[in-house]
Each structure stands twice: as C-alpha cells, then as structure tokens.
C-alpha cells in the first residue's frame, strides 16, 4: 500500500470518527442541525459569535431534561424551551431534522416530544442558532429563507430584536408565557403581550384576566409606567402598521445582553448582563406593589400606594358595598353618589342647561383602561365628552390626542412625580352638595363652638370654686403654645411607685442613656412588659416645655415607624414619659461606636432609611395632625430587634394646621449639623426643614460618620460638602462606609446619595417632599433630578449660624 493511499484511508477514517462523534453527541459543540447531523444529549449547538447556546438542561431541583437556549455568559439564564410541556425523563434525547423537514425533539424510543410543526417545510432544511438568540429552520436551497423561527414562538423571555405583537386582522398574538414554577418550565398561569385596542398597551394576564397594564403608548413611552417618565424612550418602540407590534431596540446604545422575563409569579423583570461583575442586574420590574396589580380598587376606585388604606373612591363616588370596602376588599369598586344631570334630563325629557354636568380634574394619574381615541383637538375634547352623556371621563395626552371613556373607569393609580390629567364627569348637584355641605357645617359649627366655650367657662368657674373649697388641683399639662391643653385623661397615667419598682428605683444599671431632657431608664412592669422611662431632669433647662409638647404630640399619633407612648407620670414633682422599650437602642450606636460598626449591612441601612421616610410621611401627610419633627437625627431613631426604625423624641415637634405650610419661631432649638438654613438663621420651619434633616441622616447612614465630623482628606468641608465634592468628581468610594461598599450595592448607594443631596439643597423650594423622596427610593427610576450645591458645605459656615438675626437667637444647639 502506497503512502498516499494510506494517508487517504487515514483521512476517511478520521472523518468517519468525527461524524460519528457528532451524531452520537460525544463532541461538545456543533454549528447546525441537518438531515445528517443531529444533536444528542449532552451536545451543544452554538451561535456563530458564541453569544447563545442551545442544548439539553435540567432546571433547579429537577432531573427532567429539556431542550433550551441560554446565554453563553450565564448557563442558568434559559430564554427559550422547546419541549416545555413534555420533558425527557433521561439523557437519551436528540434534536434532529425529521423526514418531513421539521426540527424535532425525540426521546430514546424515537417518540416526538416537540416539533416545529411547519406543513410547508423542506426535506433539505437546516436548523441554526443565530447570535440574536433566534433558533431558525431555513431552506438552504432557497437562499436560506426562514421556514420557522423560535422568535415567533417564545417561552417566558423577550430578548433584543424579538417582536411581541398582535395581528389585528387574524387575531393571532405573539406573547410570552411564564414557567409553572422555578423548576418546571411547563406553561404557567401568566402571559404577557400586546392588548387589542386602538391605543397600544402591554398587559400581563393571569389566565384570561388582566393582572398588570403598562398604560397607553404616547409615541415615546407607556404612560402608566412611572419609571419611563425619567428615561429616554424606555427601551421600547411600538409601530402600528398592519399589526400593533412591540419592538425592543437593537444593541445600538443599549446593552446587547438585555432581557425582559416573565417569572412564575407574574412579574415582568428587565435585566442586563454586567460584564464587570459577571452578574445580571435588575433595572425594572412590575408589578411592584398592590396598586400596580390590575383593578385592585375596582371600578371608579383610585389606588395610592403611599396612603393607608391604599384605595379610595373617585370624587363623586362612594363604595358599592361599604362593609366589604371597610374590611379591605375593594374589588367591587365604587358607584356614583348622585346621578348625572344629563341622565336626569334624558329621563325627564327636559333640557335644563343651567345645571349641566361638570368635570373634576385629577392630576398625576395613571389613566384608566378601555380608552377610546379621537382626532379631536385639545380645545374641543372637553365639549365633545360633555355633549355625549355616555362619556364619563376624558383626557388629552400629547402623542395620543383626545381620549374618552364610556365604560367603568378601571385600574386608576395616583402617582406622586409624573402622570396625566384625568377629568371625571360629575353631576352639577354633586358640586352643589359640597357647597351646601360647607354652608351647613358653618351653620352648625359656630353655635356649637359658642356653646362649648360657654360650657368651658362655666366648668372653669366651678372648678376654681371646688379647688378653693377642697385644695385639690386638676392635673393638666398645657402645651408650649397654650393653644392645645392636654388633660391626663387623654394619656394613661402611671403611678410613681409602679415606675420605681419597674426600674429598681432608677438604678444606674438600668440607665439606657442621657439626653437634654434627662436620663432614660429601662424597666419591666409586673405583667412582664418592658418599658423605657424618660425622666425629666430637674437640672434640665429645656425639659419642661418639651415634656408638655411631647405628651401633646405623641399621644395623638400612631405608626409602625414612630415610637409608641404608653403613658406618662406627673407625681411628687416628677415628670416622666413611658415608651415601648427598643432593645437595639438608637441608630447612632451602630453607626458611630467602633464596637458596633459593621453590624448594619446595606440591606439593614436601606430598610432604616425607607422606614424613617415612611414615618416622616405619616407625620407630614397621613396622620390626623400635620406634624413637623424639627429634631431628626440618629440618636432619635430607635431600633427594634429586627433593626426596624422608629422615630422618637417629639419634644421639639410642632403641630401645623391643615392649611399651614410653614411657621416662624423666635426660639430656634435643634441640633448642630441637622438644621436647615432657613430654620437656623431665620427661624422658619416647614416640612422641607424635616426633609433637610432626613438628607443629612441618609448621608450619615451611608458614610458611617457624624455630620459634625472632620474629614482627614478635606478638613474644611462638612459632611455635605465632602459628599458634594466627591459627587462632582464621580468618586464616591471614599465617602461610603467600607462595611457596606461592594460592587452589588454601589449603584443603589449612589442613588441614595443623590436623593440625600436633593434633600439638603440650600433653598427649601428646591428640596423634594418626603412623598417624592419615597417614590425615588422605592422605584427603579433611572433618571433623577440633578442636585445643586447643598447648604453648609464648609464647616465654618455652620458655625457662623450661631448669630442673632432679626431678634432670633440660636439656642440649645447641643446634642439631646
């Protein structure tokens, strides 16, 4: 045998071994599946650029085998599954081109578990995996034309260049469907796709019922997705030609490894691959709360996640079933309080235009579902709706035009930062009722007030006479401003002997701390309840008024992020407040004491930031009184066993009237480093002065340093100034406490620093409200306002506030 013949036989033998290797699935990867080349478990089909892989996998906690597509960078991120409802029970599976040209998945018994199922497929077809993640069946004899593609039959994930839409002619819808569970890719309860309406919207359905809705497309964004208002186009594009189609943009300007996945619980999650951290980063998800779940508040109900309860009826409406509504079951919604005038006119065949219906404007709204669009100009949109008795609401949105509603108003949400104006049709009599109601209140209240004052005078006279006769004094605590007397009957009164027994006669071993008010002791009552006793020091120069004020304020509020007052004691010259005992003490211990540093990781710190914000929101907006705390700082934030925060020390708090925005005081009291400039210099305080203190607090929580600390790197800068300097230099690593600094938390911490800088702006009008702060903290808004230079950036500037201006003196600037 010649050498050339021997070499040729060797070459043929090698080629036969390679072909056998591919067909048997022994080799690692192939680039196509043909009529002569199949893929056997555990073989891999790779896209040309190596972006995606197709092969066999088993989900977490499962031995079943499936054929799926995943990212090369993350084998656990499966974006498509072929045989999702018919798993392989062993590793005998094979992907091949069948005799009729379809690509199929077969088990060891050659039973077909899945097929592309194209009737017009070609016998000489080829299956390829593209770098877009699209698994395609092509006719290689006809210019590689596509016969079938996985993008038209997605699983639970949308990737770039995939099209999700609905053919308005045929009704065929391309949508994604969730897995049944994290370990079962079978069809789950949820699906996502475009809704069939004149205005494109994206829906998540639970079964056949809507579960979440994006709001209408205005040509740039979906107006029901709050986060899109702060971004450019939001990463979407919707085109209306022969079908409503939702496009995801190509890699230009966006991370090419980006997904929108629908998880088994019905949440759509947007994420991208962070090459530096080798991990997926979630940038947005929905629904995030009950208000984002479709129809939570029922027809004609509006949802606000920052209120309690979250549901309320639209103006002019009342709960359909009040008993259910008061129990928190809001799905039955609301009904009109009074009939529309146009309905009355039609029924009575009258045309009384003097009392025609009106529209009430609701701002910053997620608009209801089932809108009808017309080409009417903005100035004619109202009159068009008013002229149609079936029209119950309208809105005009740039990019959409005139929108009107003739059915139930469903899935309405109140936003805090962005949203649209919605005009609700109400009867003229409804407006008259409000006016008559106000007049009626006036007629009733004035006589009641006069009668009450007369009765009080009589009681005071009688009380004075009884006092002179018996020598007994009425126990009464009067507030600082003498406008709100507090009687002991409003607050449980503790006996001094009881408190002495509970605290072992105020033994030093039970002393928890010392403030400007006086010492605080730990105690235990006979029933085992632990308490904290705040005892007014006789040497305190500020305690008496603060004691009186604190009884007034804290006795009237209750919230999970406010410390709870059990009662007080006024006995034998002693004045004490009895609070719930907080086992973890105050926040400053964990931030600034060396022995406790490192205990608070970033999750705990973020929970504390959010909890304090919610406590402030309750004080400013949700309680029956409008309260300004005026002394927010770490030592006044107490922590329970789970490190949940509770705002304490209301000695300096002030109650505002419902229509009052700010107030002035000649007695400026507070703590060095936390007071807003308008308060420290001019004595003017408002909600925004609490927001300023909150911003300082957030910066302390993130940095682990006191606001009064000097910085070795820049000793002339305050905490605010140092944060501002590093923010501009885009180098915050040296500002962040090293105990919480790691790649997975850096972006969220940076966002919190930005929010904190917005809170400490020099001018009150530049600071956000605490409700806006909470929205920014708890949502995935990617574009926040840019902060300006904050107040008090230089350490000497803060010292210069110790001056007298317009007869307003700065006093009591020591820590409490």
N, C-alpha and C positions, 0 to 999 in steps of 0.2 A: 504494500500500500504506500503510495507516494505521500510526501509530507503535505502537499496541497490538499489531497483528498482527505487525509487525516484531520487537517485543520477545519475543512468544511464540515465533516461529521461532528467535530467537537462544537462548532458554532451552532449547528442544528440542535445538538443535544442541550446546549445551554439555553437556547431559545425555548425549547420544549419545557425545560425545567421552570423557566421564568413564567411561561404561560400557565403552567400547572399551579405555580405558586400563587398567581393572581386569582385563578379560578377557585382554588382551594381556600383562599382567604388567608394564607400564611404570611404574605407580604404586608407591609404597613399601609401604603397608600397607592391609589390609582387616580387617574385624571378623568376617566369617563367610564360609563357602563354601556356596553354594546351587546349585540346578539351573541357575541363570542366571549365577552368579558363581563363577568358578574362580580358582585361584592358580597363576600361571606363574612359573617361574624368571626373575628373582630376587625375586619378590614375597614379601611378609611378611604373615602372619596374626598379629595381636596380641591378647593377652588384654585384657579391659576396663580393668583397672588398670595395664596396661603391665608386669606382672611377668614374663610369659613371651612368647616369640616362637616362631612356627612358620614354617619356610621351608626353603630349599634351602641345603646347605652341602657343603663338601669337607673331609675330615679332613686332618690334617697329612701332608705328603708324598704326597698323593693328588690326582688330577684327577677321580676319580669324584664323582658328585653324589648326595646323599641328602636325603630329607625328614626333618627332625628338629625337636625342641623344645629351646630353650635359654633360659637366664636373660637377661633384658634387660640386667642389670648385667654379664654375662660371656658374650659370644657363643661363647667356646670351650668352655663347660661345657654339653655336649649331654646331656640327661637321657632322651631317647627318640628312637628312629629307626624310621621306618615300613618302608622297603624295605631293611633291613639286609643281606639276602642277595641282593638283586637291584639293584645300583647302576645309576644313569643314567650313560651314557658321555659325555653332552654336556649343554648347558644348555637342552634342549628340553622338560624335564619340566613336568608340570602336575598339580595336585591338584584334583579335581573330584568332583561327585556324579554317579554313573553312572545309567544308565537304570533300574536296579533299586533305586535309593535308597542304595546303599553309597557310602562315600567311598573313592576310589581314587587311586593314583599311576600316571600313564601317561607313556610316552616319546613322542617325536615321531612314531613310527609308530602311535600310539594302542594300543600293547601295554600291558596292565595288568601292572604290576610288583608291585603290592601292593593289597590290598583289605581293608576291614573285614569283609567276608565274612559278613554277617548275612542269614540267609534270610528273616527277617520284617521287613526294613527297609521304609520307606515311600518312595514316589516323591518326595514333597514334604519330604524330610528336609533338615536343615541341620547343617553341621559347625561347631562352635565351640571356641575355646580358652579355658578358664577360668583364673582367677587362681591356682588351685591347681596348675596345670600339667597338668590333665587335658584331653585332646583328646576331645570327645564328639560323637556323632552323635545328634541329637534329632528328635522328631516335633513340628514346630511347630503342627500342627493338634490335637495331643492333649496340651495343657498342657506342651509342651516336655519330654515324658517321654524319658528316655535309652534309646536303642536299642543303642548300643555306646559303650565308653569305653576310652581307652588305659591307664587305671589297671589294667584287668583283663588287659592285655597289655603289661607293662612291658618295658623293654630291660635296661640294666645299672645303673639308678639308682632308689632309693627316695626319694621326697620326702614332706614332711608331708601327712597325710591319706590317703596311699596305704595300701592294705591288702595285706599279704602273708600268705597262709594256705593251708590245705589243707581241702577239703571231705571230711569223714570218711565221708560217705555215698557220694559219687561217685568219690572218689579224685582229683578234679581239684585241681591245685595251681597257685597263682599265685606265680611266682618270678621272679627277675631272672637274666639270663644275661650273662656278660662278653662284651666285644668279643674278636675274634680277635687283634687287635694294636692299638697306639695309632692306627694309620692305616687299620684295617679293622674297621668295626662289625659284620661278619658274626658269627654265633654262635660263641663261643669255647669253651674247654674247661671253664669253671667256671660254676656256678649257685648261687644262694642262695635258701633258702626254709625253711618250717617242716617239721620232721620228723614222721612219723606215729608217734606213741607216746602213752601215757597221760599223760605229762608233757611239756608243750611245750618244744621246743628249736629253736634256729636252726642250720642246717647250711650249710656251703659244700661242694658236691660237685665233684669233679674227674671228669668223665664221670659214671659211676653210683656212684662210690665216695666216701665222706665224706673231706673234706680238712681241715675245721675244724668245731668244735662249740662252741656257746655255753654248754653246761651247762644244767641243768634250771631252769625258771621257778618261783620260790617265791612268786609273787604280787606281788613288788616288783622283783626283779632276776633276771637269769640268773646262777646261782651259779658258773658256770665262767668268767665274765668278771671278772678281778681288779679292773679299774678301776671296776666298778659298785658294789663294796662301799663306795667312798668318795664316792658320789654319791646323789642322791635320785631313785629310780626309774630312773635311767639314760636317761631319754628314751624309754622303751618302755611299752607296755601290751598285755597279752595277755588276750584274752577267750575263754572256752570256752562256746559255745552249740551251734549245730548244726555248727560247724566250729572248729578251732583257728585263731585269727586273730591276727596280729601287727600292732598298731596303732602308728603314730608320732603323737605328740600334736600338737595344733594350735598356732598361734602363741602362745597364751597362756603366758607365762612362758618361751618359747623363741624363738630367732631364727627367723623365718619362712623365711629363706633357708638351709635346712639340708638336706644330702643324705647318703645312705648309698649309696656307689657300689661296685660290684664290679669291680676293674680286671682287665686281661687276664692278670695273673699269679696271680689267685685271692685277692687281698687285699681285704677289705671296709674302706672308708675313710669315716669320719664327718668331715664338714667343715661349716663355716658361713661365710657371707659377712661379712667385716669391713668395714663401711661406711667406717670411718675410714681404713683402709689400702688400700681398694679391692682386696681380695685374699681368696682362700679360705684359711681356717685349719683345719688338720687337728687334730681333738681326740682322735681314737682310730682305731686300725687293728688288724686281726688277719688272719692270724697274724703275730706279730712275731718269733718265733724257732722253732727246730725243735721245742721242747716243745709249742707250740701247734698244730703240724700233727698231724692225727688219727692216733692209733695209732703214733707214732714208735717207742715202746718195745715194741710188740707186746702180746699178751695177758699179763696179770699182771706187766707191767713198769710202773715209775713213772718219770716224767721230772722232772728238776730242772735248770733252765737255769743255775743258779749252781754246779753241780757239774761235775766232769770225771772220767770221762765223764758225759754227762747222763742216761743210762739205768741203772737198777738194778732187780733183781728184787724183788718184794714179799717180806716176811719169810715164810719157809716155802716159798719157790720158788727155783728155780735155772734158769740159761739152758737153753733147749731144745736149742740147738746151740751149745755153748760156743766152738768155734773161730770160728764166724761172729760171735758176740757180742763176742769179744775183738778182732775186726777192725773193730768199729763198725757191723755190720749187725745191728740189734736187732729187726727187724720180725717175726721168728719168735717172739719173746717168751720166756716162761718157763713152766716146768711145776712141779708140786708136788714137793718133796723127799721127802715121806712121805705115804702115803695117809691120808685122813680116817678117824677111828675109826668113824664111822657106816657108812662103806663096808665096812670090815673086818667090823663086826658083822653087816651085812646079808648079806655073802658067806658068813660062817661060821654064820649063823643064831643068833647069840649076842646077848646084851643086856648086855654089860659096861658099866655106867654109871659105874664108878669112874674110867674113863679117857675120858670123853666129850670131844668137841672143845671147843676154846676159841676166843675171839676176840681178835685183836691190834688195838689201837686205833692208827690213823694220823691225825694231826692236820693241819689246814690243807691239805686235799686238794681237787682238782677231782675230783668223783665220776665213776665210770665211766659209760659209755653202757649202754643197754638196761636201765634200772632198771624194776622193777615196783612200783607203788604200792598200798598197802592202807590201810584206815581204822584200823588197829591203833594203840592208844595207845603212847606212848613207852616206858612201863614194860613193855609186852608185846612190843615189837618184837624184842628180842633172843631171847626164848624162842620166838617164832614162827619165827624163822630157824633157831634151834638144833634145833627139832623137825622140820625139813624137811631131809633130807640133801642135797637138790639146791640148797639155799640156801648160797651160798659167801661172801656178804658182806651187810651191812646198814648202813643209816644212818637217822637220824631228823633231818629238816630242818624247821624252823619254816616254815609256809606250804605245805609239801608233805605232811609226815607220814612214815609208815614206808615206807622204800624198801628193796628187796631185789634181789639179783642171783642168777640161776641159770645164766647163761652165762659165757663168758670175760669177765674184767674187762679192758676195753679203754679206751684214751685216759684214763689217770690222770696227773695232774700234781701235783707238790708245790709249794704256794705258800709265801711267806715271811711275808706280813702277814695275809691273810684266807683263808678256806676252810672246809671242813666236816670233821667227824669221820667216818672210814670204819672199819668194823670188819670185819676179814678173818678168815675161818674157817680155823683151822689144827688139825692133829691134836695131841692131847694128847702124843703121843710126840715131836712137834717141840719142845714146851716142855721135856719131859724131856731131850731131846738137848742143849738149851742148858745145862741144869743139869749133866748128866753131863760135857759138854764143859768147863765151868768147873772141875769137880772134877778131871777128867783133866789139865787144864792145871796145876792146883795140884800134883798128884802128880808131874808131870814136871818142872815148872819149879824147884821147891825143890831136888831133888837136883842139877839142872844148875847152879843158882846156887852151891850149896855146892862142887860140883866145880870150877866156873870160878874161884871165889875161891881155892881151894886151889892150882890151877894157877898163878894170877897171883902168889900169894905165892912159889911155887917159882921162877917166872921172875924175880921181882924179886931174890930172893936170888942166883940165878945171874948176873943182870945186874950186881949190885953186885960180885960176885967178879970177873967179867970186867973191869969198869971198873977195879978196883984193880990187876989184872994188866996191862992194856993202856993205860990212861989215856984211853980213848975214851968220850965221853959220848953217851948216847942223845938224839937230837933229839926233844924232846917239848914241846908247848905245852899248858899247863894252863889251863882256863877260870877265870874270875873266882871262881866259887863252889866251885872244886875238886871239883865233882861230875861233870864231864864232860871228862875228859882228851882232848885232841886230838893224835893222832900224825901226824907228817908224811906217813905212808903214806896218810892219808885225803885229802890235798890235794897236787896236783902241786907239786914244789919247783923253783924257778928258781935258776940259778947267778948269783951277784953279777956276775961278768964279763959274762955274757949281758945283764943288765939295764943295766949301764953302757954297753955298746955300743949297745943299743937306744935309750937316752936321750941319747947323746953325752955320757956321763959326767955325767948330770943337769944338763945345761946350762940356763941361765936361759931361753933361747929356747924350751925345751920345757916350761917350767913352766906348768901349767894353773891352779893355784890354791893356796891355803894355808888349812888348817883347824887346829882344835885338835890334831888327830892329827899333822899335819905337812904338808909340801908334796906335791903331786900332779904327776907328770910324764907327758908324752906320749912314747910310744916306738914303735918299729917293729922287730919281730923279723926274723930273716933270711928267713923264709918270706913276709914282706910283711904279716903280721897286725899291726894297730895295737892298742896296749895303753895302759892308764893305770896308772901305778905310784904307789902310795900309800906314801910313805916315812915311817916313824916318826921324828919329830924327837927328838933326844937331850934337847932342852930342854923337851919336852912333859911336863907334869905329869899328863896323863890318858892318854897314848897306849899304854903297855904293856898295861894291863888291857883297853883297848878293842881292841887288836890281837888279843890272845888270844881275846877274846869274839867278834870278828868272824870269825875263822877257824872257830870252833866253829859259829856260826850259818849263815853264808852258804855254807859248804861242804855243808850238808845241805838246801838249798832250791834250787828252780829254777822260774822262772815268767817269762813274757814281759814282765811289768811289774816284775821285780826285776833289778837289775844282776847280770851274770854274773861270778863269780870264776874266773879262770883258774888261779890258784895263789898261792904265797907264797914268800918268801925269808927265811931266817934264816941269816946268814953274816957272819962278821967283825964282830960287834956290830951288824949291820944287821938291821932287821926291816921287811919290805915286803910289801904285798899287790898282786897283779897282776889288774886288772879288764879287761873289754872296754872299748874306747875309745868314748866317746859324743861324736860330732862337734859336737853343738849345745850342749855344755856343760850347765850347770844351769838350772833354771827361773827362778831369781831374776834371772839376767841379762836375760831377756826381759820380766820383769815390772817391774823397778825401774831398770834402766840406761836413761838417756834415749836413747842411740844405738840401742837395740834395741826400744824401745816401738813398738807398732803392728804388729809382725810377727805377733804371735799374734792372729788374729781369733777370734770367738766359737766357731766350729766347732773350731778347734785347742784352745782352752781347755777346752771341754766334753770333748773327747777325752782331754785330760790329767786332768781331774777324774775321769772314769769309769775311766781306766787306773790311776790311783793307788788308787781304791776297789777295783778288782779285785785289785791287788797286796796290799792290806791283807786282803781276804777270804781270799786264799790263805794269808797268814801266820797269820791267826786261826783258820781253819776247815779249809782244804783241804790244807795241807802235812802231812807225817808228823810234824812238830813244831808245837806251838802257840806262836807267837812274838809277843811284844809289842815293837814297834819303839822306842818311847819318845823318838824324836827326829825326828819327821816335820816337815819344813819345806821351803821352795822350794829351798834350796841343796843339799838331799839328794835332789832329784828331778832326774835326768839325762834328757836328751832325745836321741833318735837323729835321723837325717837327716829322718825324716818327722814329727818332733815327738811321737813316741810316748814316754810317760814310763816311767822305770824307777826304782824306789825304791833308794837306796843308803845307805851308812854304817850298818852294823849294830853299831857298836862299843858302843852302849848297849842293844842289844836283849836281851831275856830270854826264855828258854825256859820254858814252862809245862808241867806235867803234863796229861794228857788230862782229868783230873777237877778241874783247878785253874781257878778263876775270877779270882782276884786274888792279889796278893802285896804285901808291905811291904819297904821298904829303908831303911836308915839313911843311905845315900849317895844323896841326890837329885841327879841330874845331868840337865841338859837345856838348853833354850834359852829365854831370856826371851821371853814372849809366846805360847808354844805349849803350855806345860804345863797340864794340867788342875788345878783347885784341890785336889782330894783328893791329887794327887801332889805338887804344890808345897808344900803345907802339912803333910800327914800322911805323905808317902812311900808312899802306897798307889797301886798302878797295876794296870791291867787292860786288856782290850780297849777299854773305854769311854774310857780315857785317850788311846789312839790315835785314837778317834773324835773326841775333843775337838780334837786337833791337826789332824785332817783338816778339821774345820769351819773352823778358823782359816785353813788353807791355801786352802780354797774361797773364803772372803771376800777373801783377798789376791789370788787369781787374778781375781776379778770386779772388785775395786776398783783393782787395779794399785798398791796401796800396802802397805807393810810393816805388820805387826801392831803394831809399836812406833812408828809414825808419829804425829805430832800433826796434828790437823785444824784448819785455819785457822778454819773455821766454828765448831767446838766444841773448843777445845784441851784441855779437861779430860777429854774422852771418849776411850776406847780405840777401836780398830778395831771391836771387838764392840759397844761402847756406841753408837758412831755408827750402825752398821748397825741396831741395835735401835731407836734414836730415829727413824730415817727409816722403818723398817718400820711403826712405830706411826702415823706421820704419813702413811703411804701415798705417800711421795715418795722413791723410790729413785734418781731420775735423777742426783742429785749424788754418790751413792755409787758408781755404776757407772763403770768406766773409759770415758771418751768414745770410745776407739778401738773399742769393741765395742757401744756404745749406738746402736741403731737400732730402728725400730718392729717389724721382723720378728723380733728376738731378745729383745725386752723381757719377754715373758711367760715364756719359758724361763729367762731370767736371774733373774727374780723367784722362780721355783720353786726354783732352786738356792740363792738367798739364804735362802729359808725352810728348806730342808733343812740348810744350814750353821748356821742359828740353832738348829735342833733338836739339832745335834751339839755345840754349845757351851753346853748347859744346865749350870747350876751343879752339880746333883746327877747322879752317874753313872747312876742308875736311870732318869732322865728322858731320857737320850740313846738313840737307836736303835742297834741293832747295825749293823755295816758291811754285812751282807747286806740288812737292811731299807733302808739308805741306797741301795744299788744298785738295789733294786726301785723305790724312789721316783724315782731319777734316770732310769731307762731305760724306765719305763712311763708311759702317759698318765693316771695317777691324777689326777683333777681336785680331789680334796679331801684335803689333807694335815693332819696334826695341827697345832694352833696352838702356836707356840713360847712358852715363858715367858721372863722376863728372863734373859739369859745371865750367866755369871760374868764378873768383871773388866770391868765396864762403865766404871768410872772408871780413868784412867791411874794415879792414886796408889795404887789398891787393888793393882795388880800389884806396885808397888814394895814394898808392905808385906808381901809374901810372903817377903822376904829377912829372915827371922827364925828363931829357934830355938824349936821346939815339941816337947815330949816327946823331947828329946835328938836330934831330927832336924834336921840342918843343911842349908841350901840352899847348894850349892857349884857352881862351874863353870857359871855362868849366862851365859857369853859365847858368842857365835856360834862354831860349829865350822866 
